[in-house]
Amino acid sequence: MSQDIIYQCNEFSHQPRLRRATIPVNDDDDDSSNGRRRQYHDQEYEKSDLASKWPDVLSSLAILCDDPGLKAIGAMIFPDEILGVLKSNYHEAVFAIIYSDEIPVRCGLDEFHRRIGLMRLYHQSFQLGVIIDPDVPWDLESRCQIGDDSILSVDLIPNYPADWFPYDTAITSEPLIGGRALNRAEYEDFYFLRYSRKYTDKETRAPSNEKDMLLSKSNGNGAEGEFDSLLPWDILHERVKRLKEEGNKALEQKSVHLAARLYDKALGYCSIAFLGYPKSNLDFLASHQRLLSKNSGHCTRWSKILKTFISIRLNLSMTLLKDSDILDTDTAYAQASLALFDLRPFTSAPGIVLTGKKLQKTREDEPIATYQAAKDLQAKAYFRLGSAKFLVGEYETAMQMFERCLAATKDIYPDRKPDRVVVNRLAESTRLFANQKKKRRKKFKSALEGADDT
């Protein structure tokens, strides 16, 4: 299917049209909306930087933290493959500003960010065969009626939160100019002639459901007219949860590439909350970012989104170990290790949370349910670590990880029988490690005998 497509709009109609800039590579390609969606779902999984290089992303962001002029950088993470040129161009502009070089863009970084975001949203809409509103291009969900299996609701979540969060009045009290950013002041006559009816309908319509009521309140149309700082967290967690659930469904249907892509996309949204960003216009993150800074990157407040985030890491790890077609033991091991890092403050003892720069302090009176949930996830993380090492033949390490898995489970379920799968995998690792040691001794003995003969 050709992806070289451009957007055209009839000046005498509100109906936008998609045109192909090139003919399909193959006459058999289905260039209908359903065909595009099938192609979108059938793409092979390619790891984002957030999945494969989380520590490197952290290091890059640390360089930016002291520059107060980078408003939008707080959400500008690029797990890009297709639009890699935009990634390199954006990073070049950012580092030019940091190091006081000649800035390679005239429009300013925020404007450059807006343009990149608009391109990526158009690209996503073309892949899905969906027409977007160029003034609120991130709102794909309201532009498509889902009535068949050719499209998932999570397909309509923007692929990159950076193209949505800095511009939405429901998410930030100081939104940047987004969408196509038409200059109303300079082109006032054209604007009212071309768009006045459209905007009047949109701006005066009554909220139709609870979500609209919440959004209208956050937009300043509510009784108090105050920004609701809790709403962005609800929006963020709702999207992350949906991505995880659809990933689970795809995994159950043996669609491992789709499952991995959905988990990876969910990591992109989780990164908004759990990476240490420079200052941005996402003001709802401010107190959370201070918490991460005080505790060396650890979140010491147990929450729904933290639990979901850790579960997504473990699900992606499991997916990358599940099928030879997508096998990636290194990334699977890394994701499970990062899950253990996030769990560390909550797994030392019941009712205790570790805090401080080196987690040397403690906070008491944490609900026992937190410890139980964290230990349950810890056991799963150790099992993923053991499974990754087992597959690459590091049986001694695999044994240690499976033993820790059983110990973590026993801490919260002392009377429960050990999981048979873990017990069997531990037994197999022990047997193979014994054989491995035997072969090493034999090889070492042969080498010594050979040396004596010489």
C-alpha positions in Angstrom: 0.0 0.0 0.0 1.3 3.4 -0.9 2.0 5.7 2.0 2.9 8.7 -0.2 -0.3 10.5 0.2 -1.2 14.2 0.5 -4.1 16.1 2.0 -6.3 18.2 -0.2 -9.4 20.3 0.7 -12.0 21.5 -1.7 -12.3 25.3 -1.2 -16.1 25.2 -1.8 -16.8 22.4 0.6 -16.1 21.4 4.1 -15.4 17.8 3.0 -11.7 17.1 2.9 -10.4 14.5 0.4 -7.5 12.1 0.5 -5.4 11.9 -2.7 -2.6 9.5 -3.5 0.5 11.2 -4.7 1.7 7.9 -6.3 -0.1 4.8 -7.6 -0.1 1.7 -5.4 3.0 -0.4 -5.6 0.9 -3.4 -6.3 -2.5 -3.6 -8.0 -3.7 -6.0 -5.4 -3.2 -3.5 -2.6 -6.4 -2.5 -0.9 -6.3 1.3 -0.6 -9.7 1.5 1.0 -10.1 2.6 4.6 -10.5 -1.0 5.7 -7.5 -2.0 3.7 -5.4 0.7 5.3 -6.4 -0.4 8.7 -5.6 -4.0 8.1 -2.2 -3.0 6.9 -1.8 -0.8 10.0 -2.6 -3.7 12.3 -0.3 -6.1 10.4 2.8 -4.0 10.7 5.8 -5.7 12.4 6.8 -4.4 15.8 9.8 -2.1 15.9 11.0 -1.0 19.3 10.8 2.6 20.3 13.7 4.2 22.2 11.5 4.2 25.3 11.3 0.4 25.1 14.9 -0.3 24.3 16.9 2.7 25.6 15.0 4.1 28.6 18.2 5.0 30.5 19.5 6.8 27.4 16.3 8.8 27.1 16.6 9.7 30.8 20.2 10.9 30.3 19.2 13.0 27.2 16.3 14.7 29.2 18.7 15.4 32.1 20.7 17.7 29.8 17.6 19.7 29.0 16.3 20.2 32.5 18.1 23.5 33.2 16.8 25.3 30.2 13.5 27.1 31.0 12.8 28.1 27.4 11.9 24.6 26.2 8.2 24.7 26.9 7.1 21.7 24.9 10.1 19.5 25.3 8.4 18.0 28.4 6.2 15.8 26.1 8.4 15.6 23.0 9.6 12.0 23.0 10.3 10.4 19.6 9.7 6.7 19.4 9.8 7.3 15.6 10.6 4.9 12.8 8.8 6.3 9.7 9.3 10.0 10.5 12.9 9.6 11.6 14.0 12.8 9.7 11.7 14.8 11.9 13.3 13.4 14.9 16.8 14.3 13.9 15.7 17.8 12.8 13.9 18.5 16.1 16.8 17.3 18.2 19.2 19.4 16.1 17.1 22.5 16.9 16.9 21.7 20.6 20.6 21.2 21.1 21.3 24.3 19.0 19.3 26.3 21.6 21.0 24.6 24.5 24.5 25.2 23.3 23.8 28.7 21.9 24.6 27.8 18.3 22.9 29.4 15.4 19.3 28.2 15.6 18.4 26.2 12.4 14.7 27.1 12.4 13.3 30.6 12.1 9.9 29.9 13.5 10.9 29.0 17.1 10.9 25.7 18.8 7.3 25.6 19.9 6.1 26.4 16.3 8.5 23.7 14.9 7.0 21.3 17.4 3.5 22.1 16.4 4.3 21.5 12.7 5.9 18.2 13.4 3.0 17.1 15.5 0.5 18.0 12.8 2.5 16.0 10.2 2.6 13.0 12.5 -1.2 13.2 13.2 -1.9 13.5 9.5 0.3 10.5 8.8 -1.5 8.4 11.4 -4.9 9.5 10.0 -3.8 8.5 6.5 -2.8 5.0 7.7 -6.2 4.6 9.3 -8.2 6.1 6.5 -9.7 8.7 8.9 -10.3 12.4 8.2 -9.2 14.7 10.9 -10.1 18.2 12.0 -6.9 20.3 11.3 -7.8 22.6 14.2 -7.9 19.8 16.8 -6.0 17.1 14.9 -5.4 15.0 18.0 -9.1 14.4 18.5 -9.3 11.4 16.2 -11.9 9.6 18.3 -14.6 12.1 17.6 -14.0 11.9 13.9 -14.6 8.2 13.4 -17.6 6.1 14.1 -16.4 2.6 15.2 -18.8 0.1 13.8 -16.7 -2.9 12.6 -13.6 -4.9 13.5 -11.4 -3.1 11.0 -10.4 -0.4 13.6 -9.8 -0.5 17.3 -10.7 2.4 19.6 -7.0 2.6 20.6 -6.0 3.1 17.0 -7.5 6.6 17.3 -5.4 7.6 20.3 -2.6 9.8 18.9 0.6 7.7 18.5 2.6 10.4 20.3 1.3 12.2 23.4 3.6 15.1 22.5 1.2 15.8 19.6 -1.8 16.1 21.9 -1.0 17.0 25.5 0.7 20.4 25.2 -2.3 21.8 23.2 -5.4 20.4 24.9 -7.2 22.7 27.3 -8.4 19.7 29.2 -4.8 18.7 30.0 -3.0 22.0 30.5 -4.0 25.4 31.8 -1.6 27.1 29.5 -2.0 25.3 26.1 0.3 26.1 23.2 -1.2 27.0 19.9 -1.9 23.8 18.1 -3.5 22.4 14.9 -3.0 24.4 11.8 -2.8 27.6 13.9 -4.7 29.9 11.5 -3.8 33.6 12.1 -7.2 34.9 12.8 -6.1 38.5 13.4 -4.4 38.9 10.1 -6.9 36.9 8.1 -10.1 37.8 10.0 -12.3 38.2 6.9 -11.2 34.9 5.4 -11.7 33.2 8.8 -15.3 34.3 9.3 -16.2 33.7 5.7 -14.8 30.2 5.7 -15.1 28.9 9.3 -17.5 31.0 11.3 -20.4 28.6 11.1 -18.2 25.6 12.0 -16.8 27.3 15.0 -20.1 28.7 16.2 -21.6 25.2 16.2 -18.6 23.7 18.0 -18.3 26.4 20.7 -22.0 26.7 21.6 -23.0 23.1 21.7 -24.1 21.8 25.1 -22.1 19.0 26.7 -23.6 15.7 25.6 -22.2 13.3 28.3 -20.1 13.2 31.4 -16.8 13.4 29.6 -18.0 16.6 27.7 -19.1 18.1 31.0 -15.7 17.5 32.5 -14.0 18.9 29.5 -16.2 22.0 29.4 -15.4 22.6 33.1 -11.7 22.3 32.4 -12.1 24.7 29.5 -13.4 27.3 31.8 -17.1 26.9 31.0 -18.0 25.3 34.3 -19.5 27.0 37.3 -16.2 27.8 38.9 -14.2 28.3 35.7 -11.2 26.7 37.2 -8.8 24.3 35.6 -9.2 20.7 37.0 -5.7 19.5 37.7 -7.0 15.9 38.4 -8.7 15.5 35.0 -5.4 15.2 33.0 -4.4 12.2 35.3 -7.8 10.6 34.6 -7.4 11.1 30.9 -3.8 9.8 30.9 -4.7 6.7 32.9 -7.8 5.9 30.9 -5.7 5.9 27.6 -2.9 3.8 29.2 -5.4 1.3 30.6 -7.2 1.0 27.2 -3.9 0.4 25.4 -3.0 -2.3 27.9 -6.3 -4.0 27.6 -6.3 -4.1 23.8 -2.7 -5.4 24.0 -3.8 -8.2 26.2 -6.6 -9.1 23.7 -4.2 -9.1 20.8 -1.8 -11.4 22.8 -4.7 -13.8 23.5 -5.4 -13.9 19.8 -1.7 -14.6 19.1 -1.2 -11.3 17.4 2.2 -10.7 19.1 3.4 -7.8 16.9 0.2 -5.9 17.4 0.3 -6.6 21.2 3.9 -5.4 21.4 3.1 -2.2 19.5 0.2 -1.4 21.8 2.2 -2.0 24.9 5.0 0.1 23.5 2.5 2.9 22.7 1.3 2.7 26.2 4.9 3.1 27.5 5.0 6.4 25.5 2.0 7.7 27.4 3.4 6.4 30.7 6.6 8.2 30.0 4.7 11.5 30.5 4.3 10.7 34.1 7.5 8.7 34.9 10.4 10.4 33.1 12.1 13.4 34.6 11.2 16.2 32.2 12.4 19.8 32.0 9.8 22.4 32.8 6.9 22.3 30.4 3.4 23.6 30.1 2.0 20.3 31.4 1.5 21.9 34.9 -0.4 18.9 36.3 2.9 17.0 36.4 4.7 19.6 38.6 4.3 17.9 42.0 4.9 14.5 40.5 8.1 15.6 38.9 9.3 17.0 42.2 8.6 13.6 43.9 10.6 11.8 41.3 13.5 14.2 41.7 13.6 13.8 45.5 13.7 10.0 45.3 16.3 9.5 42.5 13.7 8.7 39.8 11.6 6.4 42.0 7.9 7.1 42.4 7.1 6.6 46.1 3.4 7.1 45.8 1.5 4.0 44.9 -1.2 4.7 42.4 -3.4 3.1 39.7 -1.3 4.5 36.9 2.0 3.3 38.5 0.6 -0.2 38.9 -0.6 -0.2 35.2 2.7 1.1 34.1 4.6 -1.7 35.8 2.1 -4.2 34.4 2.7 -2.9 30.9 6.4 -3.3 31.2 5.9 -6.9 32.4 3.4 -7.6 29.6 5.8 -6.3 26.9 8.6 -8.4 28.5 6.3 -11.5 28.3 5.4 -10.8 24.7 9.0 -10.5 23.6 9.7 -14.0 25.1 6.5 -15.6 23.8 7.1 -16.2 20.1 10.3 -16.8 18.1 8.9 -14.4 15.5 9.4 -11.5 17.9 11.9 -12.9 20.4 14.1 -10.2 22.0 15.6 -11.5 25.3 17.6 -8.3 25.9 14.7 -6.0 25.8 12.5 -8.4 27.7 15.1 -8.6 30.4 15.5 -4.8 30.5 11.8 -4.2 30.8 11.5 -6.7 33.8 14.5 -5.0 35.4 12.9 -1.6 35.1 9.8 -3.0 36.6 11.8 -4.1 39.6 13.3 -0.6 39.9 9.8 0.9 40.0 8.7 -1.7 42.6 11.7 -1.3 45.0 10.2 1.3 47.3 7.1 -0.9 48.0 8.6 -4.4 48.5 10.8 -4.1 51.6 8.2 -4.8 54.2 4.4 -4.6 54.8 3.2 -1.1 55.6 6.6 0.5 54.7 7.7 2.6 51.7 11.3 3.5 51.1 12.0 7.1 50.2 14.9 9.5 49.8 17.8 9.9 47.3 19.2 6.5 48.1 15.9 5.0 49.5 17.5 5.1 52.9 14.4 6.7 54.6 11.1 5.0 55.4 7.5 6.1 55.4 5.1 4.0 57.5 1.3 3.3 57.5 1.2 2.3 53.8 -1.8 0.0 53.3 -1.0 -3.7 53.3 -2.7 -4.0 49.9 0.2 -1.9 48.4 2.8 -4.4 49.6 0.7 -7.4 48.4 0.2 -5.9 44.9 3.9 -4.9 44.6 5.1 -8.3 45.7 2.8 -10.0 43.2 4.3 -7.9 40.4 7.8 -8.5 41.8 7.3 -12.2 41.5 6.2 -11.8 37.8 9.2 -9.6 37.1 11.6 -12.3 38.5 9.9 -14.9 36.4 10.4 -12.8 33.3 14.1 -12.3 34.2 14.5 -16.0 34.7 12.8 -16.9 31.5 15.0 -14.4 29.5 18.2 -15.9 31.0 16.9 -19.5 30.4 16.4 -18.9 26.7 20.0 -17.7 26.2 21.5 -20.6 28.2 22.4 -18.7 31.4 21.0 -21.3 33.6 22.6 -20.3 36.9 21.2 -16.8 36.7 17.8 -18.3 35.6 17.8 -20.5 38.7 18.4 -17.5 41.0 15.6 -15.5 39.4 13.1 -18.4 39.6 14.0 -18.9 43.3 13.4 -15.2 44.0 10.1 -15.5 42.1 8.9 -18.3 44.4 10.2 -16.4 47.5 8.3 -13.3 46.6 5.1 -15.3 46.1 5.6 -17.1 49.5 5.9 -13.7 51.3 2.3 -12.8 50.5 0.8 -16.3 50.1 2.7 -18.5 52.7 0.1 -21.3 52.6 -0.3 -21.4 48.8 1.4 -24.2 46.8 4.2 -22.9 44.6 3.2 -22.2 41.0 3.8 -25.4 39.0 5.1 -23.5 35.9 7.8 -21.8 38.0 8.7 -25.0 39.9 9.1 -26.9 36.6 11.2 -24.1 35.0 13.4 -24.0 38.1 13.9 -27.8 38.0 14.8 -27.6 34.3 17.3 -24.8 34.9 18.9 -26.8 37.7 19.3 -29.9 35.5 20.7 -27.9 32.6 23.0 -26.0 34.8 24.4 -29.3 36.2 25.0 -30.6 32.7 26.6 -27.3 31.8 29.0 -27.5 34.7 29.8 -31.1 33.9 30.7 -30.2 30.3 32.9 -27.3 31.5 34.8 -29.5 33.9 35.3 -32.1 31.1 36.5 -29.4 28.7 38.8 -27.9 31.4 40.2 -31.3 32.2 40.9 -32.0 28.5 42.7 -28.7 28.2 44.9 -29.5 31.2 45.8 -32.9 29.8 46.7 -31.4 26.5 49.0 -28.9 28.2 50.8 -31.7 30.1 51.4 -33.6 26.9 53.0 -30.5 25.4 
